[in-house]
């Protein structure tokens, strides 16, 4: 999802007509985020779900330093730890501690964390059953795991799933309006990217509660063309208006309780 920072980068690459359309349909709100930006509600849900400021929290798939203020939890929790298979996590200034892992095994004792979260990580997990078992293991009893991921039944996800990775590297950052210096897209597997698959696998992993929410944000992947962007706006209006179309919204938010 595109937020304040990435959209500011995008302006240099968008046609003026697309910029006007973006500002018209998705103006900035008082919180600094655009209308229907998906980042703000997700991180608000995280904050509402954990015991601030006493929680010890793990960010699985932390990646580099977050550019958006809303994504920064350091100083708001007792201790914020991050893991990622990419060594770039060691440069993440939003973490109190950072570790490089293999994408599955978490280098911590059992019941180490009050809360865990992942942001745009699940779609990159090749073995979700093993991944969930590790998350479950390091969570304390009654601990929460929240994550945001892509919905398999959305047009962006389907296009991504059925195109080769070299194509993603070639066009994805341009489609998102990001600079050439931005990181390449990571490999995707989509092994747990429908509400039904999430409920099934999380139950098998031992989680006692699973809450799923679906959300359609502004069409950030269609910033490259005014016509494509208008089609994306129409799609967003339809799936957000009718609950029977909710299954086709792009983003899945999940909250699990151990």
Buried (B, 14 or more C-beta within 10 A) or exposed (E): BBBBBBBEBBEEBBEEEBBEBBEEBBEEEEEEBBEBBBBBBBBEBBEEBBEBEEBBBBBBBBBBBBEBEBBBBBEBBEBBBBBBBBEBBEEBEBBBEBBBBEBBEBEBEEEBBBBBBBBBBBBBBEEBEBBBBBBBBBBBEEBBBBBBBBBBBBBBBBEBBEEEBEEBEBBBBBBBBBEEEBEEBBEBBBBBBBBEBBBEBBBEBEBEEBBBBBBBBBBBBBBBBBEBBBBBBEBBEEBBEEEEBBBBBBBBBBBBBB
